[in-house]
Amino acid sequence: MTKTCNRPIDAVITWVDGSDPLHQKKRLSFLSQSAVDVLPGADDTRFNAINEIDYCILSILKFAPFIRKIFIVTDQQTPKINQLVRTYFPLRLQDIRIVDHTEIFEDHIDVLPTFNSRTIESMLFKIKGLADEFVYFNDDVFLARPISPTDWFIDSSPVIRGKWVLPPYERILWDALRSSFARLKSPNKKIQLAASFQLGQWNAAKIFHFRWRYFRAGHATITMSKKNIEDFFRERPDILRSNISYRFRHANQFNAVALSNHLELSNKNKNTTSTQAIYLRPHNKNVSYVKKKFEECLKDSSKLFLCVQSLDQASSEVQEAVFSEMNTILALNE
């Protein structure tokens, strides 16, 4: 097969500043104090931001200069990125646009405000002016080296990153046992199971009748076809409506990026490859852990992506180490 990609490619980043008092007030107004403590999906770390998006954007502009537009999806917030982009990539400032939730949820305003990444991800295809071929970033995912368009799309079809695995039977069994025990202990108490990474993807696979395995995405960029997602939800609006009805992440939801992946696979897309990412979770880790992970990335040219999850929970020393390593990769100190 000849690898080509001649059509525009956009990047989409979802972002929230959970330390914003207005956002905190809005979020807490939909939670009781008991729910804040125990509701899966309401934990503060899901909303905290410590400038990871700066490195996400700079890595795109440096290592994927062919990206046409960068759309940042937020809830009445604006990341302070203008000066940073003006300093390093002044000609690209006009190519970055803030997209408010009201734009992508214009046909479902009643579900707003939402504090649920799975709900938001389900609506990214509604961004006005978005290219048919787009790449989705969490704000804690960075490019680690130069990217080619064909790393993301081959002959206008998304490259799907991850691996085939068995259904998460252990998690399903554990959740069933936990629910049964909780009902016995407190029959009148409403039970809310954690919306796990594996189950969210498995829920998506089941929609397309995958039974004995599913394609599990890792912590990297996700390539999507706007047209394919739009066509699917046009035919099955019930699936979309059900998934976006939860204000906070819920175990019944599917992972929208996994839905995109399994939609492509069901359409006979054979562009699959490994995740090609280095994953860091520096909470309760030290600086040597950070250095080891970055060295691993730099030495292996097949690693295209870095994900640094829950950096807000790491010590200030470890946070500074991560930012220092990213400054080196992006040559910001030169």
Residue pairs with C-beta under 8 A, 6 or more apart in sequence:
1 154
1 155
2 155
3 150
3 154
3 155
4 150
4 154
4 155
5 133
5 149
5 150
5 152
5 153
5 154
5 155
5 156
7 131
7 132
7 133
7 153
7 156
8 68
8 131
8 133
9 66
9 67
9 68
9 131
9 133
9 134
9 135
9 149
9 152
9 153
10 67
10 68
10 69
10 70
10 71
10 130
10 131
10 133
10 134
10 135
11 60
11 64
11 67
11 69
11 70
11 71
11 134
11 135
11 136
11 137
12 70
12 71
12 73
12 124
12 127
12 130
12 134
12 135
12 136
12 137
13 53
13 56
13 57
13 70
13 71
13 72
13 73
13 136
13 137
13 138
13 139
14 72
14 73
14 74
14 117
14 120
14 121
14 124
14 136
14 137
14 138
14 139
15 49
15 53
15 72
15 73
15 74
15 77
15 79
15 139
16 23
16 47
16 49
16 74
16 75
16 77
17 23
17 47
17 49
17 77
17 79
18 24
18 27
18 44
18 46
18 47
18 48
18 49
19 48
19 49
20 77
22 76
23 47
23 75
23 76
23 77
26 113
27 42
27 47
27 113
27 115
28 36
30 113
30 115
30 247
30 248
31 39
31 42
31 248
35 42
36 42
38 192
39 192
39 248
40 192
40 193
40 194
40 195
40 248
40 249
40 250
40 251
41 115
41 116
41 195
41 248
41 249
41 250
42 115
42 248
45 310
45 312
45 313
46 115
46 117
46 249
47 115
48 312
49 79
49 139
49 312
50 311
50 312
50 319
51 323
52 139
52 140
52 308
52 311
53 72
53 79
53 81
53 139
54 79
54 81
54 84
55 142
55 323
55 326
55 330
56 137
56 139
56 140
56 141
56 142
57 70
57 81
57 84
57 85
57 96
58 84
58 85
58 88
58 89
58 330
58 332
59 142
59 143
59 144
59 326
59 329
59 330
60 67
60 70
60 137
60 143
61 67
61 70
61 85
61 88
61 89
61 92
62 88
62 89
62 143
62 330
62 331
63 143
63 144
63 145
63 146
63 147
64 143
64 146
64 147
66 149
67 95
67 135
68 95
68 131
69 95
69 96
69 97
69 129
69 130
69 131
70 95
70 96
70 97
71 96
71 97
71 99
71 127
71 130
72 79
72 96
72 97
72 98
72 99
73 99
73 100
73 101
73 104
73 120
73 124
73 127
74 98
74 99
74 100
74 101
75 100
75 101
75 113
75 114
76 100
76 101
78 98
81 96
82 93
85 92
85 93
85 96
86 93
88 332
97 129
99 127
99 128
101 112
101 113
101 114
101 120
102 109
102 112
103 126
103 127
103 128
104 120
104 123
104 124
104 126
104 127
105 111
105 112
105 114
105 123
105 126
105 244
106 126
107 126
108 123
108 241
108 244
111 119
111 244
111 245
111 247
113 247
114 120
114 244
114 247
115 247
115 248
116 246
116 247
116 248
116 249
116 250
116 253
117 249
118 195
118 200
118 243
118 246
118 249
118 250
118 253
118 254
118 255
118 256
119 243
119 244
119 245
119 246
119 247
119 253
121 136
121 255
121 256
121 257
122 240
122 243
122 244
122 256
122 259
123 244
124 130
124 134
124 136
124 224
124 256
125 224
125 226
125 229
125 230
125 233
130 226
131 226
132 225
132 226
132 227
133 152
133 153
133 156
133 158
133 223
133 224
133 225
133 226
134 223
134 224
134 226
135 152
135 221
135 222
135 223
135 224
136 221
136 222
136 223
136 224
136 257
137 221
138 219
138 307
140 307
140 308
140 309
140 311
141 219
141 220
141 221
141 277
141 305
141 306
141 307
142 305
142 306
142 307
142 308
142 326
142 329
143 221
143 304
143 305
143 306
144 278
144 297
144 298
144 303
144 304
144 305
144 306
144 329
145 301
145 303
145 304
145 329
147 304
150 159
151 159
151 304
152 158
152 159
152 221
152 223
153 159
153 223
154 271
156 225
157 225
157 264
157 269
157 271
158 223
158 224
158 225
158 260
158 264
158 269
158 271
159 223
159 271
159 272
159 273
160 215
160 217
160 223
160 261
160 264
160 265
160 269
160 271
160 272
160 273
161 217
161 218
161 220
161 221
161 222
161 223
161 272
161 273
161 274
161 275
161 276
161 277
162 215
162 216
162 217
162 218
162 261
162 272
162 274
162 275
163 215
163 216
163 218
163 274
163 275
164 213
164 214
164 215
164 216
165 213
165 214
165 215
165 216
166 212
166 213
167 202
167 205
167 212
167 213
167 214
168 196
168 198
168 199
168 202
171 196
171 198
171 199
172 199
175 193
175 199
175 251
178 193
179 191
179 193
182 189
182 191
183 191
192 250
192 251
193 251
194 251
195 249
195 250
195 251
195 253
196 251
197 255
198 216
199 251
200 253
200 254
200 255
200 258
201 214
201 215
201 216
201 217
201 254
201 255
201 258
202 214
203 252
203 253
203 254
203 255
203 258
204 214
204 254
204 255
204 256
204 258
204 259
204 261
204 262
205 214
205 215
205 258
205 262
207 239
207 254
207 259
207 262
208 262
208 263
208 265
208 266
210 262
214 258
214 262
215 258
215 261
215 262
215 265
215 272
216 258
217 255
217 257
217 258
217 261
217 275
218 275
218 277
218 279
219 275
219 277
219 279
219 305
219 307
219 309
220 275
220 276
220 277
220 304
220 305
220 307
221 305
222 257
222 260
222 261
224 257
224 260
225 260
225 264
228 260
228 263
228 264
228 267
229 259
229 260
229 263
232 259
232 263
233 239
233 240
243 253
243 254
243 256
246 252
246 253
264 271
265 272
274 302
275 305
276 302
276 303
276 304
276 305
277 303
277 304
277 305
277 306
277 307
278 293
278 294
278 296
278 297
278 303
278 305
278 306
278 307
279 307
279 309
280 289
280 290
280 293
280 306
280 307
280 308
280 309
280 322
281 308
281 309
281 310
282 289
282 290
282 308
282 310
282 311
282 313
282 314
282 318
282 319
282 322
283 310
283 313
283 314
285 314
285 318
286 318
287 317
287 318
287 321
289 318
290 318
290 321
290 322
290 325
291 321
291 325
294 306
294 325
294 329
296 303
297 303
297 306
298 329
308 322
311 319
311 322
314 322
326 332
327 333
